[in-house]
Structure formats: C-alpha cells, structure tokens
Amino acid sequence: MSSLSLGNGLVISHTEAHHAEALEALQRLVFPHLADQEILHADQYRHHLKVFPEGQFVALDGEKVVGGTTTMRYRFDGSHMPAHTFYDIMGGGWLSTHQPDGNWLYGLDVSVHPDYRKRGIARGFYRIRQELCRQLGLQGQIIVGMLNGYHRYRQELSVEEYFEQVKSGKLFDPTVSVQQRIGFQVVSLINNYLHDETCGNAGALLVLPAAKDIA
Ligand SMILES: CC(C)(COP(=O)(O)OP(=O)(O)OC[C@H]1O[C@@H](n2cnc3c(N)ncnc32)[C@H](O)[C@@H]1OP(=O)(O)O)[C@@H](O)C(=O)NCCC(=O)NCCS
C-alpha cells in the first residue's frame, strides 16, 4: 500500500523531500514542550529518506502537510525492552539506530495538526504501518506513547500511579488511551524517556502484533 485515502479528502502517503520543512514546523506545533534536540528537523527528515524511505509517511490535505510519522526497523523480543531514551533510540534524530534486519517496526512519533485531529489520521498512520509490517515480514509495531495527560494529575499521582490507571482504563490519556483504542497493548513504563514535564518525562511502551487488524 503506497497511499491510503481516508475518505474525507485526507490522504496518507510516503514522505518526499519537499515535505521536510513543513514536517519540522508541524513538530514544533505538536510538541511545544519537548527539548529542541528531541524535535525532528528538516535536514533529518530528508536524511530519513535515505535510511528507510518505506517507513516515512505524511498526511496531506491537498498539498498541505497535516500529519507525519517516522519509523525504523528494530530488533526486539516482543516483551522486554532495555531502558532507553527517545533521543538515543532515534540516533539523535538521524535514524542511525535503524537496523535493516530488525524484526519489529519502531514508530518514533505520530504528529497530527491540532485542526485535523479526530479525523482518523493517527488510525490511518497505524494502519499503513501495519501494512508495511506485513509486507516486510515484521512481527509488529512498537511505540513509546507520551503520557500527555499526566500534567492534569501530577499533584495527586506519581507518574507510575498515573500509568497504571491509564493501563487499566480507569483514566483516559489523550495519547496512550487513543493508542490502546486503536489496538496497542501496554507493556511497561519507561521513566526518563524524554524531556517533557507535561508527561512526567516518561513514556509507555506499547506493542501491536502484525497479525492484528486495525479497523
Ligand atoms: C494522539 C494523536 C496522534 C491522535 O491523532 P488523531 O488523528 O486525532 O487520532 P484519530 O482521529 O485517528 O483517533 C483514533 C481514535 O481515538 C479517538 N480520539 C483521538 N483523540 C482523542 C481525544 N483527545 N479524546 C478522546 N478520544 C480521542 C478518536 O475519536 C478515535 O476513536 P474511534 O476511532 O473509536 O472513533 C493526536 O492527538 C496528536 O498528534 N497528539 C499530540 C502528539 C502526540 O501525542 N503524538 C503521539 C505520541 S508520539
């Protein structure tokens, strides 16, 4: 599948070099609290197309870039992931950590323009990535979701407690609960994953086996 029409005028397709500047601008809009070194820059987006072009996607409204996602291949046993940071796992943004023989697809980000949310773009990205996993014979997708709703509870809950309540469905997180709704299973909490106080600097490791269909 080289492109996916969402049926509402929006299309998901492979990233091209001329999308790079708009993708960097989108990163700044969607991740305003991330450290600058954790934001992907235009020159890095262009480099990703040399490293693993099949794994890079944009969402388009006509010519306008309204979403983006970056992936790489990674060796993983399906359950245990050594502690790591976002910066290190993406090779400082350059995807030097891409393992051409990796058996899982590591999704490094999904960004959707605020004016285009709840129109199926994230679901579309996860679907086209699932199709890529099948084409490449991969085991499935790994992601580390940002606990973006934690800041609302930080006075009353530790990030570990918040994570447990999101995992069990008692609390709704605007990122991790959406990923669960799409079909991802929560595996574990990764503390000090990135620099963003709003999510307690932590991320939730989630997996989606390739055999599972995304509606
Ligand atoms: C999280 C994010 C990627 C979701 O993107 P999106 O395109 O709006 O998601 P979709 O439209 O595909 O929604 C998927 C499902 O989640 C639901 N959903 C999405 N956002 C929701 C929210 N804030 N509250 C409740 N439900 C929500 C949708 O209704 C849909 O459910 P349904 O299919 O059962 O009806 C987007 O909000 C975003 O870019 N957030 C900031 C960046 C981020 O957190 N990225 C991911 C971590 S790297």
The ligand as an SDF file (V2000), in Angstrom:
LIG
                    3D

 48 50  0  0  0  0  0  0  0  0999 V2000
   -2.6790   11.4410   19.7240 C   0  0  0  0  0  0  0  0  0  0  0  0
   -2.9270   11.9050   18.2820 C   0  0  0  0  0  0  0  0  0  0  0  0
   -1.7610   11.4170   17.4260 C   0  0  0  0  0  0  0  0  0  0  0  0
   -4.2560   11.2960   17.7850 C   0  0  0  0  0  0  0  0  0  0  0  0
   -4.4190   11.6570   16.4240 O   0  0  0  0  0  0  0  0  0  0  0  0
   -5.8420   11.7150   15.6980 P   0  0  0  0  0  0  0  0  0  0  0  0
   -5.5960   11.7480   14.2190 O   0  0  0  0  0  0  0  0  0  0  0  0
   -6.6610   12.7980   16.2680 O   0  0  0  0  0  0  0  0  0  0  0  0
   -6.4860   10.3010   16.1030 O   0  0  0  0  0  0  0  0  0  0  0  0
   -7.6740    9.5450   15.3030 P   0  0  0  0  0  0  0  0  0  0  0  0
   -8.5790   10.5450   14.6780 O   0  0  0  0  0  0  0  0  0  0  0  0
   -7.0920    8.5220   14.4010 O   0  0  0  0  0  0  0  0  0  0  0  0
   -8.4380    8.8560   16.5140 O   0  0  0  0  0  0  0  0  0  0  0  0
   -8.3560    7.4920   16.8720 C   0  0  0  0  0  0  0  0  0  0  0  0
   -9.4020    7.2130   17.9280 C   0  0  0  0  0  0  0  0  0  0  0  0
   -9.1080    7.9090   19.1450 O   0  0  0  0  0  0  0  0  0  0  0  0
  -10.1510    8.8510   19.4540 C   0  0  0  0  0  0  0  0  0  0  0  0
   -9.5120   10.0570   19.9520 N   0  0  0  0  0  0  0  0  0  0  0  0
   -8.4840   10.7370   19.3830 C   0  0  0  0  0  0  0  0  0  0  0  0
   -8.1340   11.7730   20.1760 N   0  0  0  0  0  0  0  0  0  0  0  0
   -8.9650   11.7230   21.2460 C   0  0  0  0  0  0  0  0  0  0  0  0
   -9.0940   12.5360   22.4180 C   0  0  0  0  0  0  0  0  0  0  0  0
   -8.3010   13.5940   22.6390 N   0  0  0  0  0  0  0  0  0  0  0  0
  -10.0610   12.2000   23.3030 N   0  0  0  0  0  0  0  0  0  0  0  0
  -10.8620   11.1420   23.0910 C   0  0  0  0  0  0  0  0  0  0  0  0
  -10.7710   10.3280   22.0130 N   0  0  0  0  0  0  0  0  0  0  0  0
   -9.8480   10.6320   21.1120 C   0  0  0  0  0  0  0  0  0  0  0  0
  -10.8710    9.0950   18.1560 C   0  0  0  0  0  0  0  0  0  0  0  0
  -12.1920    9.5190   18.3500 O   0  0  0  0  0  0  0  0  0  0  0  0
  -10.7880    7.7060   17.5230 C   0  0  0  0  0  0  0  0  0  0  0  0
  -11.6920    6.8300   18.1550 O   0  0  0  0  0  0  0  0  0  0  0  0
  -12.7070    5.9250   17.2910 P   0  0  0  0  0  0  0  0  0  0  0  0
  -11.9710    5.5010   16.0650 O   0  0  0  0  0  0  0  0  0  0  0  0
  -13.0440    4.8240   18.2300 O   0  0  0  0  0  0  0  0  0  0  0  0
  -13.8220    6.8330   16.9710 O   0  0  0  0  0  0  0  0  0  0  0  0
   -3.0330   13.4640   18.1930 C   0  0  0  0  0  0  0  0  0  0  0  0
   -3.9420   13.9080   19.1740 O   0  0  0  0  0  0  0  0  0  0  0  0
   -1.7050   14.1890   18.4010 C   0  0  0  0  0  0  0  0  0  0  0  0
   -0.9780   14.4930   17.4340 O   0  0  0  0  0  0  0  0  0  0  0  0
   -1.3810   14.4790   19.6870 N   0  0  0  0  0  0  0  0  0  0  0  0
   -0.1400   15.1700   20.0410 C   0  0  0  0  0  0  0  0  0  0  0  0
    1.1060   14.3850   19.6700 C   0  0  0  0  0  0  0  0  0  0  0  0
    1.1520   13.0090   20.2510 C   0  0  0  0  0  0  0  0  0  0  0  0
    0.7850   12.7430   21.3920 O   0  0  0  0  0  0  0  0  0  0  0  0
    1.6250   12.0430   19.4370 N   0  0  0  0  0  0  0  0  0  0  0  0
    1.7170   10.6380   19.8090 C   0  0  0  0  0  0  0  0  0  0  0  0
    2.8630   10.3510   20.6830 C   0  0  0  0  0  0  0  0  0  0  0  0
    4.3760   10.3670   19.8250 S   0  0  0  0  0  0  0  0  0  0  0  0
  1  2  1  0
  2  3  1  0
  2  4  1  0
  2 36  1  0
  4  5  1  0
  5  6  1  0
  6  7  2  0
  6  8  1  0
  6  9  1  0
  9 10  1  0
 10 11  2  0
 10 12  1  0
 10 13  1  0
 13 14  1  0
 14 15  1  0
 15 16  1  0
 15 30  1  0
 16 17  1  0
 17 18  1  0
 17 28  1  0
 18 19  1  0
 18 27  1  0
 19 20  2  0
 20 21  1  0
 21 22  1  0
 21 27  2  0
 22 23  1  0
 22 24  2  0
 24 25  1  0
 25 26  2  0
 26 27  1  0
 28 29  1  0
 28 30  1  0
 30 31  1  0
 31 32  1  0
 32 33  2  0
 32 34  1  0
 32 35  1  0
 36 37  1  0
 36 38  1  0
 38 39  2  0
 38 40  1  0
 40 41  1  0
 41 42  1  0
 42 43  1  0
 43 44  2  0
 43 45  1  0
 45 46  1  0
 46 47  1  0
 47 48  1  0
M  END
$$$$
